[in-house]
Amino acid sequence: MSEEYGNSLVSVLDDEGNEHQFELLDAIETDDGRYVALLPIYNEAEAAIEGDGELVILEVVDENGEDLLVPIENDDTFEDIASIFEERLAEYYEINEVEESQAPLS
């Protein structure tokens, strides 16, 4: 999707091969790596109501020339990156707090 029409859509495969759709809200690059903030997209109204709409923060790693999205393994790094995204996105979205643990994709 073109930036002029809004944020990009991203498909992510979980460990079981299930595909999940997300809206790319923001991306940052630090000295430690590249990171993205994603918001789940639900195709069914019931799933949207039941879903928590929690922000998903992942690291972008290069594997054989292809960008892969992976969980941030280091808790301190996750906290730092989550804080940066929270500050950047707070003016556009209602963000109450950042969870300390990452929810697995399932």
C-alpha positions as CSV (number, residue, x, y, z in Angstrom):
1,M,0.0,0.0,0.0
2,S,1.3,3.4,-0.9
3,E,2.3,5.8,1.9
4,E,0.1,8.5,0.4
5,Y,-3.0,6.3,1.3
6,G,-2.0,5.6,4.9
7,N,0.1,3.1,6.7
8,S,1.4,-0.1,5.1
9,L,0.0,-3.5,5.7
10,V,2.4,-6.3,6.8
11,S,1.9,-10.1,6.8
12,V,3.7,-12.0,9.5
13,L,3.9,-15.8,9.8
14,D,4.0,-17.2,13.3
15,D,5.9,-20.3,14.4
16,E,3.0,-22.5,13.3
17,G,2.8,-21.0,9.8
18,N,-0.4,-19.0,10.4
19,E,-0.5,-15.7,8.7
20,H,-1.4,-12.5,10.6
21,Q,-2.1,-9.1,9.1
22,F,-0.8,-5.9,10.8
23,E,-0.8,-2.2,10.1
24,L,2.7,-0.8,10.2
25,L,2.3,2.2,12.5
26,D,6.0,3.3,12.9
27,A,9.5,2.1,12.2
28,I,12.8,3.3,13.8
29,E,16.4,2.5,13.5
30,T,18.9,2.8,16.4
31,D,22.5,1.9,16.8
32,D,21.3,-1.5,18.0
33,G,19.0,-2.4,15.1
34,R,15.7,-1.7,13.3
35,Y,12.3,-2.0,14.9
36,V,8.7,-1.8,13.9
37,A,5.5,-1.1,15.8
38,L,2.5,-3.0,14.4
39,L,-1.2,-3.1,15.1
40,P,-3.2,-6.2,14.4
41,I,-5.8,-6.1,11.7
42,Y,-8.9,-8.3,12.0
43,N,-10.9,-9.5,9.1
44,E,-14.0,-10.4,11.2
45,A,-15.9,-8.0,13.4
46,E,-16.1,-10.6,16.3
47,A,-12.3,-11.1,16.2
48,A,-11.8,-7.3,16.3
49,I,-14.1,-7.0,19.4
50,E,-12.3,-9.9,21.1
51,G,-8.8,-8.8,20.2
52,D,-6.9,-6.6,22.5
53,G,-5.6,-4.4,19.8
54,E,-2.2,-4.4,21.6
55,L,0.7,-2.8,19.9
56,V,3.2,-5.4,18.7
57,I,6.9,-4.4,18.6
58,L,9.3,-6.5,16.6
59,E,12.9,-6.3,15.4
60,V,13.7,-6.3,11.7
61,V,16.7,-8.6,10.9
62,D,18.3,-9.3,7.6
63,E,18.5,-13.0,6.7
64,N,20.0,-13.7,3.3
65,G,19.0,-10.3,1.9
66,E,15.4,-10.6,3.2
67,D,13.9,-8.7,6.1
68,L,12.4,-10.8,8.8
69,L,10.4,-9.7,11.8
70,V,11.4,-11.4,15.0
71,P,10.6,-10.8,18.7
72,I,13.0,-8.7,20.7
73,E,14.8,-11.1,23.0
74,N,16.5,-8.7,25.4
75,D,14.0,-7.3,27.9
76,D,15.9,-4.1,28.5
77,T,16.1,-3.4,24.7
78,F,12.4,-4.1,24.4
79,E,11.6,-1.6,27.2
80,D,13.8,1.0,25.5
81,I,12.3,0.5,22.1
82,A,8.7,0.4,23.5
83,S,9.3,3.7,25.3
84,I,10.5,5.3,22.0
85,F,7.4,4.0,20.1
86,E,5.1,5.1,23.0
87,E,6.4,8.6,22.9
88,R,6.3,8.8,19.1
89,L,2.8,7.3,18.8
90,A,1.1,8.9,21.8
91,E,0.1,12.0,19.9
92,Y,-1.7,10.0,17.2
93,Y,-3.1,7.1,19.2
94,E,-4.5,6.6,22.7
95,I,-1.8,4.6,24.4
96,N,-2.4,3.7,28.1
97,E,0.7,1.8,28.9
98,V,3.3,-0.5,27.3
99,E,3.2,-4.1,28.4
100,E,6.4,-5.5,29.8
101,S,6.1,-8.8,28.0
102,Q,5.5,-9.5,24.4
103,A,2.4,-11.4,23.4
104,P,3.2,-14.3,21.2
105,L,1.6,-14.5,17.7
106,S,-1.0,-17.2,17.7
